[in-house]
């Protein structure tokens, strides 16, 4: 059996530091919102504790705040596309 070629990690490709810098640059004081776009800050709270803070435009913020169901897309659930229905633990064309 021939060994599989392992993909190099971000660190091996020299991208780890750049990814960290990009993550740091996403703070609101470092990355101000353009004047023509309204951005909302949404806190992700699990068991009474803030786990993540997201910045999103109104449409995405509205979706997160509408108490959506999150589903891990796998081979068993099938491919998910915008507009599909999710029934019986599978994605189906509408």
DSSP file (Angstrom, degrees, kcal/mol; ACC not computed):
  #  RESIDUE AA STRUCTURE BP1 BP2  ACC     N-H-->O    O-->H-N    N-H-->O    O-->H-N    TCO  KAPPA ALPHA  PHI   PSI    X-CA   Y-CA   Z-CA
    1    1 A X              0   0    0      0, 0.0     2,-0.3     0, 0.0     0, 0.0   0.000 360.0 360.0 360.0 130.2    0.0    0.0    0.0
    2    2 A X        -     0   0    0      1,-0.1     2,-0.1     0, 0.0     0, 0.0  -0.635 360.0-113.3 -82.6 132.8    1.4    3.4   -1.0
    3    3 A X        -     0   0    0     -2,-0.3     2,-0.2     1,-0.1    -1,-0.1  -0.374  32.4-115.3 -66.6 143.1    1.5    6.1    1.7
    4    4 A X        -     0   0    0      1,-0.1     2,-0.6    -2,-0.1    -1,-0.1  -0.489  27.2-110.6 -75.1 145.5   -0.8    9.0    1.1
    5    5 A X        -     0   0    0     -2,-0.2     2,-0.4     1,-0.0    -1,-0.1  -0.678  34.1-138.5 -75.9 120.2    0.7   12.4    0.6
    6    6 A X        -     0   0    0     -2,-0.6     2,-0.2     1,-0.1     3,-0.1  -0.641  15.5-120.3 -82.0 133.5   -0.1   14.4    3.7
    7    7 A X        -     0   0    0     -2,-0.4     2,-0.1     1,-0.1    -1,-0.1  -0.499  34.4-109.0 -68.7 139.7   -1.1   18.0    3.1
    8    8 A X        -     0   0    0     -2,-0.2    -1,-0.1     1,-0.1     2,-0.0  -0.416  33.8-114.8 -68.9 147.3    1.2   20.4    4.8
    9    9 A X     >  -     0   0    0      1,-0.1     4,-1.8    -2,-0.1     6,-0.2  -0.275  27.4-105.1 -73.6 166.6   -0.2   22.3    7.8
   10   10 A X  T  4>S+     0   0    0      1,-0.2     5,-3.3     2,-0.2     6,-0.8   0.889 124.5  52.4 -58.7 -38.6   -0.7   26.1    7.8
   11   11 A X  T >45S+     0   0    0      4,-0.2     3,-1.3     1,-0.2    -1,-0.2   0.915 107.4  50.8 -65.2 -41.7    2.3   26.3   10.0
   12   12 A X  T 345S+     0   0    0      1,-0.3    -1,-0.2     2,-0.1    -2,-0.2   0.820 109.9  50.8 -64.7 -30.4    4.4   24.2    7.7
   13   13 A X  T 3<5S-     0   0    0     -4,-1.8    -1,-0.3    -5,-0.0    -2,-0.2   0.472 118.6-113.8 -84.8  -1.0    3.4   26.5    4.8
   14   14 A X  T < 5S+     0   0    0     -3,-1.3     4,-0.3    -4,-0.3    -3,-0.2   0.725  87.3 113.8  78.6  20.9    4.3   29.6    6.8
   15   15 A X     >< +     0   0    0     -5,-3.3     4,-2.6    -6,-0.2    -4,-0.2   0.560  44.8  88.7-101.3  -9.9    0.7   30.8    7.1
   16   16 A X  H  > S+     0   0    0     -6,-0.8     4,-2.0     1,-0.2     5,-0.1   0.904  91.2  45.1 -57.3 -45.2    0.2   30.4   10.8
   17   17 A X  H  > S+     0   0    0      1,-0.2     4,-2.5     2,-0.2    -1,-0.2   0.908 113.1  50.4 -67.3 -41.4    1.5   33.9   11.7
   18   18 A X  H  > S+     0   0    0     -4,-0.3     4,-2.4     1,-0.2    -2,-0.2   0.885 109.1  51.9 -64.1 -38.5   -0.5   35.5    8.9
   19   19 A X  H  X S+     0   0    0     -4,-2.6     4,-2.4     2,-0.2    -1,-0.2   0.909 110.4  48.8 -64.5 -40.6   -3.7   33.7   10.0
   20   20 A X  H  X S+     0   0    0     -4,-2.0     4,-2.5    -5,-0.2    -2,-0.2   0.926 111.2  49.5 -63.5 -44.4   -3.2   35.0   13.5
   21   21 A X  H  X S+     0   0    0     -4,-2.5     4,-2.2     1,-0.2    -2,-0.2   0.901 110.9  49.9 -62.6 -40.1   -2.6   38.5   12.3
   22   22 A X  H  X S+     0   0    0     -4,-2.4     4,-0.5     2,-0.2    -1,-0.2   0.917 110.3  50.3 -64.5 -42.4   -5.7   38.4   10.2
   23   23 A X  H >< S+     0   0    0     -4,-2.4     3,-1.1     1,-0.2    -2,-0.2   0.918 111.4  48.7 -60.9 -43.3   -7.7   37.2   13.1
   24   24 A X  H >< S+     0   0    0     -4,-2.5     3,-1.5     1,-0.3    -1,-0.2   0.876 104.8  59.2 -63.7 -37.7   -6.4   40.0   15.3
   25   25 A X  H 3< S+     0   0    0     -4,-2.2    -1,-0.3     1,-0.3    -2,-0.2   0.595  88.2  76.2 -69.8  -9.3   -7.2   42.5   12.5
   26   26 A X  T <<  +     0   0    0     -3,-1.1    -1,-0.3    -4,-0.5    -2,-0.2   0.574  66.2 114.4 -80.4  -7.2  -10.9   41.6   12.7
   27   27 A X  S X> S-     0   0    0     -3,-1.5     4,-1.8    -4,-0.2     3,-1.1  -0.381  77.8-120.5 -62.1 142.4  -11.4   43.5   16.0
   28   28 A X  T 34 S+     0   0    0      1,-0.3    -1,-0.1     2,-0.2     5,-0.1   0.834 110.7  53.5 -57.8 -38.2  -13.7   46.4   15.4
   29   29 A X  T 34 S+     0   0    0      1,-0.2    -1,-0.3     2,-0.1     3,-0.3   0.778 115.7  40.6 -71.2 -23.7  -11.2   49.1   16.5
   30   30 A X  T <4 S+     0   0    0     -3,-1.1     2,-0.3     1,-0.2    -2,-0.2   0.696 124.3  36.9 -90.7 -22.3   -8.7   47.8   14.0
   31   31 A X  S  < S-     0   0    0     -4,-1.8    -1,-0.2    -5,-0.1    -2,-0.1  -0.681  81.5-161.5-133.6  76.4  -11.1   47.1   11.2
   32   32 A X        -     0   0    0     -2,-0.3     2,-0.3    -3,-0.3    -3,-0.1  -0.217  26.1-105.5 -64.4 151.9  -13.8   49.8   11.1
   33   33 A X        -     0   0    0      1,-0.1    -1,-0.1    -5,-0.1     6,-0.0  -0.552  37.2-107.3 -74.9 134.8  -17.1   49.2    9.3
   34   34 A X    >   -     0   0    0     -2,-0.3     3,-1.6     1,-0.1    -1,-0.1  -0.334  29.9-119.1 -58.5 146.9  -17.5   51.0    5.9
   35   35 A X  T 3  S+     0   0    0      1,-0.3    -1,-0.1     3,-0.1    -2,-0.1   0.777 109.2  54.8 -63.1 -28.5  -20.0   53.9    6.3
   36   36 A X  T 3  S+     0   0    0      2,-0.0     2,-0.4     1,-0.0    -1,-0.3   0.414  99.0  71.1 -89.5   3.6  -22.4   52.5    3.7
   37   37 A X  S <  S-     0   0    0     -3,-1.6     2,-0.6     2,-0.0    -1,-0.0  -0.977  71.0-144.8-122.6 128.6  -22.8   49.0    5.4
   38   38 A X        -     0   0    0     -2,-0.4    20,-0.7    -5,-0.0     2,-0.4  -0.820  21.3-170.4 -92.5 124.8  -24.6   48.5    8.7
   39   39 A X  E     -A   57   0A   0     -2,-0.6     2,-0.3    18,-0.2    18,-0.2  -0.945   6.6-156.0-120.1 135.8  -23.0   45.8   10.8
   40   40 A X  E     -A   56   0A   0     16,-3.4    16,-2.6    -2,-0.4     2,-0.5  -0.810  13.4-133.3-108.1 149.1  -24.4   44.2   13.9
   41   41 A X  E     -A   55   0A   0     -2,-0.3     2,-0.4    14,-0.2    14,-0.2  -0.912  24.0-170.4-102.8 126.4  -22.4   42.5   16.7
   42   42 A X  E     -A   54   0A   0     12,-3.1    12,-3.4    -2,-0.5     2,-0.4  -0.970  11.2-147.8-121.5 127.6  -23.9   39.2   17.8
   43   43 A X  E     -A   53   0A   0     -2,-0.4     2,-0.7    10,-0.2    10,-0.2  -0.810   9.9-141.6 -94.9 133.6  -22.7   37.3   20.9
   44   44 A X  E     -A   52   0A   0      8,-3.6     7,-3.3    -2,-0.4     8,-1.2  -0.861  25.0-171.9 -94.1 116.0  -22.8   33.4   20.8
   45   45 A X  E     +A   50   0A   0     -2,-0.7     2,-0.4     5,-0.2     5,-0.2  -0.943  11.7 177.5-118.3 124.7  -23.9   32.3   24.3
   46   46 A X  E >  S-A   49   0A   0      3,-2.5     3,-1.7    -2,-0.5    -2,-0.0  -0.995  75.2 -10.0-125.2 128.2  -24.0   28.7   25.4
   47   47 A X  T 3  S-     0   0    0     -2,-0.4    -1,-0.1     1,-0.3     3,-0.1   0.861 129.9 -54.7  52.9  40.3  -24.9   27.7   29.0
   48   48 A X  T 3  S+     0   0    0      1,-0.2     2,-0.4    -3,-0.1    -1,-0.3   0.539 116.8 109.1  76.9   7.2  -24.9   31.4   30.0
   49   49 A X  E <  S-A   46   0A   0     -3,-1.7    -3,-2.5     0, 0.0     2,-0.5  -0.953  71.3-122.2-121.3 136.3  -21.3   32.0   28.8
   50   50 A X  E     +A   45   0A   0     -2,-0.4    -5,-0.2    -5,-0.2     3,-0.1  -0.642  34.0 169.5 -75.6 122.0  -20.2   34.0   25.8
   51   51 A X  E     +     0   0A   0     -7,-3.3     2,-0.3    -2,-0.5    -1,-0.2   0.670  62.7   5.7-105.5 -24.4  -18.2   31.7   23.5
   52   52 A X  E     -A   44   0A   0     -8,-1.2    -8,-3.6     2,-0.0     2,-0.5  -0.989  55.0-147.5-157.8 150.8  -17.9   33.9   20.4
   53   53 A X  E     -A   43   0A   0     -2,-0.3     2,-0.3   -10,-0.2   -10,-0.2  -0.993  22.8-169.5-125.4 123.6  -18.6   37.4   19.2
   54   54 A X  E     -A   42   0A   0    -12,-3.4   -12,-3.1    -2,-0.5     2,-0.5  -0.825  16.2-149.3-113.2 149.1  -19.5   37.8   15.5
   55   55 A X  E     +A   41   0A   0     -2,-0.3     2,-0.3   -14,-0.2   -14,-0.2  -0.983  32.3 161.5-113.7 128.7  -19.9   40.9   13.4
   56   56 A X  E     -A   40   0A   0    -16,-2.6   -16,-3.4    -2,-0.5     2,-0.0  -0.988  40.7-106.0-147.7 152.0  -22.4   40.5   10.6
   57   57 A X  E  >  -A   39   0A   0     -2,-0.3     4,-2.5   -18,-0.2     3,-0.3  -0.294  53.5 -91.1 -70.2 167.2  -24.6   42.4    8.2
   58   58 A X  H  > S+     0   0    0    -20,-0.7     4,-2.7     1,-0.2     5,-0.2   0.826 121.6  52.9 -56.0 -41.6  -28.3   42.6    8.9
   59   59 A X  H  > S+     0   0    0      2,-0.2     4,-1.8     1,-0.2    -1,-0.2   0.936 114.8  40.4 -62.9 -47.1  -29.4   39.5    6.9
   60   60 A X  H  > S+     0   0    0     -3,-0.3     4,-2.3     2,-0.2    -1,-0.2   0.900 114.8  52.5 -69.1 -40.2  -26.9   37.2    8.5
   61   61 A X  H  X S+     0   0    0     -4,-2.5     4,-2.2     1,-0.2    -2,-0.2   0.919 108.3  51.8 -60.5 -43.0  -27.4   38.7   12.0
   62   62 A X  H  X S+     0   0    0     -4,-2.7     4,-0.6    -5,-0.2    -1,-0.2   0.894 108.5  51.3 -59.8 -40.6  -31.2   38.2   11.5
   63   63 A X  H ><>S+     0   0    0     -4,-1.8     3,-0.8     1,-0.2     5,-0.5   0.925 111.1  47.1 -63.7 -44.4  -30.7   34.5   10.6
   64   64 A X  H ><5S+     0   0    0     -4,-2.3     3,-0.8     1,-0.2     4,-0.3   0.872 112.8  49.5 -64.4 -36.3  -28.5   33.9   13.7
   65   65 A X  H 3<5S+     0   0    0     -4,-2.2    -1,-0.2     1,-0.2    -2,-0.2   0.512  93.0  76.2 -83.6  -4.2  -31.0   35.6   16.0
   66   66 A X  T <<5S-     0   0    0     -3,-0.8    -1,-0.2    -4,-0.6    -2,-0.1   0.198 110.3-111.6 -89.5  16.3  -34.0   33.6   14.6
   67   67 A X  T < 5 -     0   0    0     -3,-0.8    -2,-0.1     1,-0.1    -3,-0.1   0.950  49.2-169.2  54.8  57.3  -32.9   30.6   16.6
   68   68 A X      < -     0   0    0     -5,-0.5     2,-0.5    -4,-0.3    -1,-0.1  -0.214  22.2-115.0 -71.8 166.0  -31.9   28.4   13.6
   69   69 A X        -     0   0    0      2,-0.0     2,-0.5     0, 0.0    -1,-0.1  -0.888  25.6-147.7 -98.5 132.2  -31.1   24.7   13.7
   70   70 A X        -     0   0    0     -2,-0.5     2,-0.4     2,-0.0     0, 0.0  -0.876  15.3-171.9-103.0 133.5  -27.6   23.9   12.8
   71   71 A X        -     0   0    0     -2,-0.5     2,-0.5     6,-0.0    -2,-0.0  -0.986  24.8-127.1-127.9 131.5  -26.9   20.6   11.0
   72   72 A X        -     0   0    0     -2,-0.4     2,-0.6     1,-0.0     5,-0.1  -0.674  29.4-133.1 -74.3 120.8  -23.6   19.0   10.2
   73   73 A X        +     0   0    0     -2,-0.5     2,-0.2     4,-0.1     6,-0.1  -0.679  41.8 155.4 -82.0 121.2  -23.6   18.2    6.5
   74   74 A X     >  -     0   0    0     -2,-0.6     4,-1.6     4,-0.2     3,-0.0  -0.729  60.6 -90.2-132.8 179.9  -22.4   14.7    5.9
   75   75 A X  T  4 S+     0   0    0     -2,-0.2     4,-0.1     1,-0.2    -2,-0.0   0.853 125.8  55.3 -62.0 -33.6  -22.7   12.0    3.2
   76   76 A X  T  4 S+     0   0    0      1,-0.2    -1,-0.2     2,-0.1    -3,-0.1   0.871 111.1  41.9 -69.2 -36.9  -25.8   10.7    5.2
   77   77 A X  T  4 S-     0   0    0      1,-0.2    14,-2.5    -5,-0.1    -1,-0.2   0.744 106.3-138.8 -81.5 -22.7  -27.6   14.1    5.1
   78   78 A X     <  -     0   0    0     -4,-1.6    -4,-0.2    12,-0.2     2,-0.2  -0.230  41.1 -35.3  86.2 176.7  -26.7   14.8    1.4
   79   79 A X        -     0   0    0     12,-0.1     2,-0.5    -4,-0.1    -4,-0.0  -0.474  57.1-141.0 -74.7 140.0  -25.6   18.1   -0.1
   80   80 A X        +     0   0    0     -2,-0.2     2,-0.3     4,-0.0    -2,-0.1  -0.885  23.9 173.2-104.5 132.1  -27.1   21.3    1.3
   81   81 A X    >   -     0   0    0     -2,-0.5     3,-2.0     0, 0.0     2,-0.0  -0.960  43.3 -86.2-132.5 152.7  -28.0   24.1   -1.1
   82   82 A X  T 3  S+     0   0    0     -2,-0.3     3,-0.1     1,-0.3     0, 0.0  -0.340 114.7  24.2 -57.6 132.7  -29.9   27.4   -0.4
   83   83 A X  T 3  S+     0   0    0      1,-0.3    -1,-0.3    10,-0.1    11,-0.1   0.261  91.7 126.8  95.0 -10.6  -33.6   26.8   -0.8
   84   84 A X    <   -     0   0    0     -3,-2.0    -1,-0.3     9,-0.1     2,-0.3  -0.338  57.0-122.7 -74.8 161.8  -33.6   23.1    0.0
   85   85 A X  E     -B   92   0B   0      7,-3.1     7,-3.1    -3,-0.1     2,-0.6  -0.732  10.9-142.8 -99.7 153.5  -35.8   21.5    2.7
   86   86 A X  E     +B   91   0B   0     -2,-0.3     2,-0.3     5,-0.2     5,-0.2  -0.929  37.2 150.9-119.5 105.4  -34.5   19.5    5.6
   87   87 A X  E >   +B   90   0B   0      3,-2.2     3,-1.5    -2,-0.6    -2,-0.0  -0.985  60.5   7.4-136.8 144.5  -36.8   16.6    6.4
   88   88 A X  T 3  S-     0   0    0     -2,-0.3    -1,-0.1     1,-0.3     3,-0.1   0.854 128.9 -61.1  54.0  38.3  -36.2   13.2    7.9
   89   89 A X  T 3  S+     0   0    0      1,-0.2     2,-0.3    -3,-0.1    -1,-0.3   0.755 119.2  99.1  61.6  27.9  -32.6   14.1    8.6
   90   90 A X  E <  S-B   87   0B   0     -3,-1.5    -3,-2.2     2,-0.0     2,-0.4  -0.991  74.3-118.4-140.8 148.9  -31.9   14.7    4.9
   91   91 A X  E     -B   86   0B   0    -14,-2.5     2,-0.3    -2,-0.3    -5,-0.2  -0.733  37.4-176.8 -85.2 134.1  -31.7   17.7    2.6
   92   92 A X  E     -B   85   0B   0     -7,-3.1    -7,-3.1    -2,-0.4     2,-0.0  -0.962  32.8 -98.1-133.3 148.2  -34.3   17.5   -0.2
   93   93 A X              0   0    0     -2,-0.3    -9,-0.1    -9,-0.2   -10,-0.1  -0.371 360.0 360.0 -61.1 142.2  -35.1   19.7   -3.2
   94   94 A X              0   0    0    -11,-0.1    -1,-0.2    -2,-0.0   -10,-0.1   0.476 360.0 360.0 -73.5 360.0  -38.0   22.1   -2.4
